[in-house]
Every structure is written in C-alpha cells, then in structure tokens.
C-alpha cells in the first residue's frame, strides 16, 4: 500500500477495509508491547536482580543502559537494513533474536552475563524498533497514520501495564528470571504472525555508515560510562575525562556525517522545519520523562518501603488511561493536526512531574496514583501525534531511515535521562545512600529518607525543565499562517504515485 492516496475524510481507513492490514498493525503493536513489557518489568525487578546476583550499582545499572545504548546506535543503520533486505525480513529476524536473547537473560548466572545477553536482546530490539514505524508508514496513507500510531502507543502502554503488573507478581512470588521467560511465548506467536502477514517491501540498494555508527556509539558510550562511574565512585579524573571526550567527539561526528555520502544520521533531513522540530521534541521528551518512572519506583520502594507488587499497582492507572486513549488521540491528530495534541501532552507531563516533585514521606499513595493518570493522559496525546508529525512528509524510500533516526534520538534521550538522574542523585546525597535505594531497594527511615527525597525533588525539577524545552520545540512546528507546503528539495525525486508533501495536516 506504499504510495496510496490519502484516505478522504469520512471514508474508512485501510485498517478497517483490509483484514491483511489489520494483521500488519497487530504484529507491529505486538512488537511494541513486547519491548514495553521488558522495559517496565526490568525496572520493577531492578533491586531484586541486584541482590540475587550480588551486583553493585555500576554493574546492575548496565542491565538497563546496555539495551538503550545499543538500540540507540544500531537503529541508525538497522532502519537502512530494512530498506535493503526488506522490512518484513528485518522485523521478523529481530523478533527471533530478541526472543533468544530473552531466554538467555533468564538463564544468566552472573550480572556480567546478564548484561551480555541484554546486548543480544538489543540487537533484535533495534531491528524491530527501526523498522516498525516504517512498516506502519508503508501500509497506511498519511490521513490514517495518526490512528495507526495511536494503536502502537496503546501497545506500549498496555505492555507497560502488563510489565508492571506481571513484574510485581513474578518478582514477588515466582522469581525475577521469569520476567525474561515471559517474552518467549510472545515472541513465538509474533514471529509466526509476521511470517504470515508482513508482505515484502521494495528493496533499495544503499551503503552503510559504519564510521558514523562507531562515532555515535563512542559518544553515547563514553558519556554514559562516565556518568555511571561518577555515580559509583564520585568525581575522578577518569570519569570526567571520559564524559568530556564523549562530548568532544560530537564535533568529528558532525563533520563526518556532513561529508559522507550515506550518513548514519542524515543531517540534511533537519532542513525540514516540521521534521527537525518533531525530532527535537521527541529527544527532549525522552530526556526529560523516560526516567521518571525509575525515580518513582525508587520513591515507592526505597522511601515508602513498598514491595514490587504494591508499587506496581500504584503505577497501573496511568498506563491504563494511556492505553485506552492513545488510538483516539491519534485519530484526533489525523483530523485537527498533530502539533496541538503533542504539545498538550507534553504540558500534562510537565504538570505531573512538578506534582511528583512535591511528594513527601507521608503523601497519600492515592495521590501518586492520580498523578500517574495525568502523565498517562500526556503520553497518550504526545506519542502518536509526534510519530505522525515525524513521518508526515517522508517518502517511502526514506521510511526506514527516518524511523531509525526517530528511535535513535528517542533512545539517546532515554540514556541521557537515566544518566542525568543518577548523576543528580549521587551528587546531592552520599553515594552509599544512593546505592541503598537504587540497588538494595530498602525502605529508608529518618534523615536518610528525607535526604534522598530531597535528591529526588531536584531530579524531578530538572526533568520538568527539560520537558519545557520539548514543549517549545513542539510549538515551533506549528504551521505558519498562509505558508504553502513545499516538497523538500532533497526528496524531489519522489516515486510516482507517492502522496505529495503537504497533504497531511501537521
């Protein structure tokens, strides 16, 4: 259905007209759900895994960060892999690798082996992440993509609910290893459906920018490693030098990407105001929000002393709201423009994070659940609308590249988000206190609890400030009054039959 004309207002979307397209959407949503389950389950089991494997903060935090780091780097090229070998093949192979990696994670005897198997998971996850958005864009015309992306956002929220609920139950009553085993049956079903319903896409001959990918990996890896080492050992010449070196590598990375013919991150794409502001909004939203749940779990388990199960129950309402509203929010973005709903979503996230910054050691737990509803509403409005805006003017031959770029920036923002909150907490409170909460998950009392809560408040305020930047970029993409939509110069060679630039409401 690539290149199909936009669905006229009032007609049925392709997802309703063709059963095959419904199954395509279901497979992509299932992949999103699988990745989401794994993310939230790991967060809830974080203290339990650390205790069982006798791991320190520097080791166990990499169980989360290695996955985010590798998917950030690999999605720059794996979106292109889907363009070359076929998105259906790349997506299905990603499911296979992710499922095998999940099984091995459940068998891991040590923290180091668990980190290694999580890296294998990341390879499969990167293939799914980089091609999933492209598959949606290939099968749905612009006028129907918002709703399709709404279902993928719903898949993420449902997965987060399942991950939180199952994570609490499995970690408390069965064992943390089953949080990885649960991916195996989902993966088997998803691969079977993918082989049946994902149709071959047009292949495009292209080259890969391995140098750019290595430079990007070095930037993210050095900065992240330096931040984690800072949290574990305090400021040293080594970790400061690593973070500075990582930041300085941005210069040769940009110079190389501008010079090479097929860059890992095509900087020319940022000439489009809609695309550049939408990508910036996505990056800063990830940077300012995707570690908030991590902070909240540390508050509930570390300061309030709740079990993983009890903590999970308080997080469920927000994800349920987000899951239920996301498809409708995507449909609203199709009708009235993505930027309005994306901006409203970020605004609600800002309100929620500022409310989290007011939590005390005696705040009623019902208040925490109500705040998750506010942030859940914000996520439902932002994610499908922003994804729609990113893919709005992309021609079919660039779907994989732009999908990979979106996920790369989102994951890079997530890595930065975790590194930022860990650094803040470790700078504000003694490192042994941070270790007790981040790793041991113990309920703290007295002055220690109050001190760590102060650190969480600082982190929440910083996150809210970053979200304000995301909101600014979201507003900047608002269509200018009277401005006519023009095709991007570098995309002027659009294949015949593709939807013209500007047909999609932004």
N, C-alpha and C positions, 0 to 999 in steps of 0.2 A: 504493500500500500504506500510505499515510499513515493512521494511526489503527488499524492492525491490532493484534489482541490479541497479547500476548506469546507467544512460542513456548514451549510446555510443555517441561519438562525431559525429555530423551530423544528428542524429535522432531527432525526435520531442520529446519535453518534455511532461511529463504526463499532464501538464495543457492544452496542445493542443490536446492530444489524447482522454481524457476522460472528457465529459461535467461535470460529478459529481465533479471532482477535481477542475474544474474552479469555481464551485459554492462554494466549500470549501474555496478556496482562496478569493473569493469575500466576504464571510462572515467575514473572519479574517481581510481583508482590511477595511471592513465597521466598524468593532470594533475599529481598529486603527484610522480611520477617526473620529469616534465619540469622542474618547478620546482626539484627537488633537484639534478638534473644541472647546471642552470645555476648554482646556488649554489656547489657544490664545484668546478666547472670554473673559475669566475672566481677562486676563492681560489688555486688552483694556478698560474694564469697571471698573477696579480697583479704579480709583479716583471717578467715579460716584457712585459706590456702597457705598464707604466710606462716601460721602456726604449725600446720601439719608438715610442711616442707622445711621448717626451721630456717626460713629465709629472712634476710634483713631488708630494710627499706629499699636500698639501692638495687637489690635483685628483684624483689617482688613487683616493684613498680613497672619493671620492664615487661612483665606479663601483659600489661595493658599497652605500654608505649611501643613495643616492637611491632605489634599489629598495626597500630596507627602510622608508625614511621614507614614501614614497608609499603602499605597501601598508598600512602601519600606519594611515594617515589614511583612505584610501579604503575599506578594509574596513568601517569603521563604518557607511557608507552603502550600500556595494555589496551587503551581505547583504540590506538592505532593498530594493535594486533587484531582486534575485532574487525577493523576496516579491511585488513589484508587477508585474513584466513576465513572471515565470515563471523558475524557477531553471534550467530547461533552456536557455532562450534566453540568459540571462546567462552561464551556464557556457560555452556554445558560442562566444558572441561574445568572451568572454575569451580562449579558445584562439586565435581568429583574430587578435586584437590582439597577443597575446603572440608569435605566430609571425611576424607582420610586424615587430614590434619586434626580434626576434632577427635577422632578415635584415638590418635596417638597422644593428644593432650590429656585425655582421660587416663592413659596408662603411664604418664610421666612419673618417674621415680624421684626426680630432683627438680629444684627450681630452674637450674640451667637447661635441663632437657625440656621442661615445660616452655621456657622461652623459645627454644629452638623449634618446637612443634607449633607454637603460636606463629612463628615466622612462616612455616609451611601453610598454615591457615591463611596468612596474609596474602600469599601468592594466589590462592584460589579466590579469596575475597576481592582482591584487586581486579581480577578478571571479571567477576560478577558486577562489581561496582562500576567499572569503567565502561561496560557495555550495556548495563541495564537501562540507563536513561536513554542511550542511543536507540535501543530496541523500541522503547516507547515512542520516541520521536519518529522512528521509521514507520511504525504501524498506525499512528494517529495523526491526522492533519492538525494544523495549529489551533483551529477552533474547538478541538476536543481534547487537546493535550492537558489543559489545566485539570480537568476532571480525572484523567488517567493518572496524572502525577498526584492527585488527591488520594487515589487508591494506594499508590506506593507509599505516600506519607502515612496513610492508615495502616499499611502493613508494618511500617516502622513502629508506630505507636502500639499496635496490637502485639508485636514482637516484644516491645519493651514491657508491656503489661505481663505477658507470659514469662518473660525473663525474670521480672521482679517476683511474680507470684511463685513460679517454679523454683527460682533461685532461693527464695526464702524457705520453701518446703524442703527441697532437696538438700540444701546446705544444713538445715537444722535436723532433718530426720533420716536422710539417706547417706549423704556424703558429697563433697564438692566435685568429685570426679564425674558424677552423673550430669553435671551442668554442661559437660562436653559431650558425653554419650548421647544426650538427647538430640543432638544435631544429626546423628546417623540416620534414623528413620526419615527425618525431614529431607535430608539430602538424597536418599534413595528415591523417594517419591518425586522430588523436584527434577532429578536427572531423567527419570522415566518420562515425565510430562514434557520436559524440554526437548528430548529426542523426538517426541511425537508431534509437538505443536510449533516449535520455533523453526520457521522456514529460513532457508539460506538467503543471505543478503548479498547485494552486489559487492564484489571484492575490488579493492583498489590497491594498485601497486604503489608502495611507498618505502622510504627508508626510516631507520630508527636512529634517534639521537642518544647514543649510549653515553657520550661525554657529558651532555647536558643532564642526563639522568643521574650520573655519578656525582656531578657537582651539586645537584639538588639534594641527593642523599647525604653528601658530606655536610651541607649547610644544616639540614634538619638534624642529622645525627650528632654533630658536634655541639650544637646549641642545646639539644635535649640531654645529651650525656653530661654536659657541663652543669645544667640545671639540677639534674638528679644527684650528681656528685656534691653539688652545693648543699642540697637538702640533707645529704647523708653525713657530710664531713665539715660543713661550713665553708666559708670562702677560703680558697687556696690559690696559689699562683697557677696551678694546673687547670682547675675548672674555670677560672676567669679567662685564662688564655684560650681554652677550648671554645668558650662562648664568643669571645672576640673574634677568633679565627673563623668560626662559622659565620658570623655576621659579615666579615670582610669578604668571604667567598661569594657573597651576593654580587659583587662588582664583576669578577670574571664570568660568573654565570650569566649575567645580563649581556655582557659583551659577546660571549659565545653564542647565546640564543639569537642575538641580532645578526650575527654573521653567518651561522649555518643555514643551509637551505631548508632543512626539515627539522625545526627545533622541537625539543621536548615540550616547552611551553611557548607557543607561538605568540610573541609579544604584539604582533600586528593585529591580533584579534581584539586587543584592548582599544583600538581606534574607534570601535563601535561604542557609543556612549551607553546604550542600553546594556550591552554585554559586559562592559567593564564595570559599570556601577553595580550590576546584579552580582557579578563575581565578587566584587569588593564587599557587598552586603553579606554574601554567603560566608566569606572568610572571617569577617569581624563578628558575625553572629556566632560562628563556631568558636572563635577565640573567646568570646565573652559569655558563652552559655553552656557549652557541652561538658564542662567540668562542674557545673552547678549541682548536678545530681550526685557527683562524687563528694562534694562538700556537704551536701545534705545528708548523705549516708554516714559520713564521719560525725555529723552532729547527732544524728539519731542513735547510732551505735556507740560512738565514742564518748559523747557528753551526756546523752539521756540514758545510755545503758540498755537500749532495746536489742532484742535478738534479731537476726537477719529476717525471720518471718514477720515479726511485728513491724520492723522498719519497712519491709516491702509492702505491707498492707496500707501504710500511710502514703505511699507513692502511687498506688494504683489509680486513684480518682483522676489525676491529671492526665495520665496516659489513656484512660478510658474516654475522657472527653475529647482528647486529641484524635483518637482513632475514629470516634463517631462523627466528628465534624469535618475531618480532612477532605473527604470526597465532595461535600457540599461547598467547602471553601474553594476547592479547585474549580468547581463549576461556576462559582461567583467570579473568580478571576477570569474565566473564559468570557463572561458576559460584560463585566464592568472594568476590566483592566487589572493586571497583576500587582502593580506597584502600590495601589491603595491597601490591599489586603495584606501584602507583605509588610508594609510599614506599620499597619495596625498591629500585626502580630509581634513585631519587634517591640513596639511600645508596651504591649501587655507583658512581654518578657521582662522589660526594664522594671515595670511596676512590681512584678513578682519577685525579682532578685532584690530590689530595695526592701521589700517586706521580709525576705529571708534575713536581711542584714539587721533586722530588729529582733530576731529570736533571742530568747534568754533561756536560762536553765529551768525556768518554770512555765514557759509558754505552753498553753494547752495544745496537745497534739492535734486536736481537731483543726486548729488554726493552720498548722503545717499542711494538712490535707486540703484545706480550702485554698491555700496559696498555690498548691500544685494544680488546682483547677484553672487558675488564672494563667499560669505558664503553659498549661496544656492547650488552652484556647489560643495562646500566642503561637505555639508551634503549629497548630492546625491551620492557622491563617498564613504563616510565613512560608513553610517548606514547599507546598505545591505551587503557590503563587511565584515564588522565587525561581523554582526549577523551570516553570513555564517561561518566565522572562528570559532566563539564560538561553533556552533553546529556541526562542521566538524567531530569530532571523537566520538560524543555522540551516544551510543547505544539506541535503542528505549525505554528500561526500565528507562533510565535516562533523557529523553527529558523534562519531566515536571520539574524535579529537577533543571536542568541546565537552562531551560527557566526562572524559578523563580529566580534563582541566578543572571542571567543577568539583569533582571528587577529590582531586589533588589539593586544591585550595581549602576545601572543607576539612579534610583530614589534617592538613598542615595547621589549620586554625585549632583543631582539637588537640593536637600535640602541644601547641603553644599554650592552650588553655590549661592543660594538666601541669605543664612545666611552670606556668605562672603561679597557679595556686599553691603548688608545692613549695616554690621559692618564697612566696609571701609568708606562708605558714611557718617555714623554717627560719625566716628572717625575724619574724615577730615574736616567736616563742622559742624556748630552748629546744634543741633537736631531740632530746630524749622524750619530751612531751609530744612532739610531732610523731615520733616513732610509736609511742603508746597508742595514739589514736589512728594513724594511717595504717599501721600494720597489726598491732595487737588487738585493736578494736575494743579496748576495755572501757568500761564506764568510769570516767574520771570524777573526782569529787573536789570540793573546796576551791582553793585558789588556783589549782592546776586547771580545773574545769573552766573557771572564769577566764584564765589567761588564754587558753586555747580558743574559747568562744570569741575573745577579742580579735584573735588572728583570723577566725572565720569571717567576722564582720568586715575586717579590712579587705579580705579577698572578695566578698560579695560586693562591696562598694567598687572595687576595681573592675569586676566583671560588668557591673551596671554601666560604668563609664565606657567600657569597650562597646557595649551594646548601643550606646548613644551614637558612637561612630558608625555602626552598622545602620542605624536608623537614618543618619544623614545621607549615606550613600543610597539607601532605598528611596528617599525623597528625590534625590538628584536625577534619578532615572525617569521621573515624571515626564510625559510627553510635553514638549514645548508647544504652546498655543499657536496654531496655524502652521506648524512645521510639517512639511510633506515628508513622508517616509521615502528614503532613497536607498537603493541597494548598495551594499558595501562594495567598494572598488575591487578588493581582492577576491570577492565572491561573485564577480560579474559573470563568470563562466558557469553559472547555474545550469544544470541539466534541463533539457526541455521537459515541460510538464511539472516542474517543481513549483511550489507555491511562491509567488513573488514576495519580496521583502516588504514588510509593512502591512500585510493582510491580517496580522494578528493583533488584537488590542493589547497594549502593554500595561 
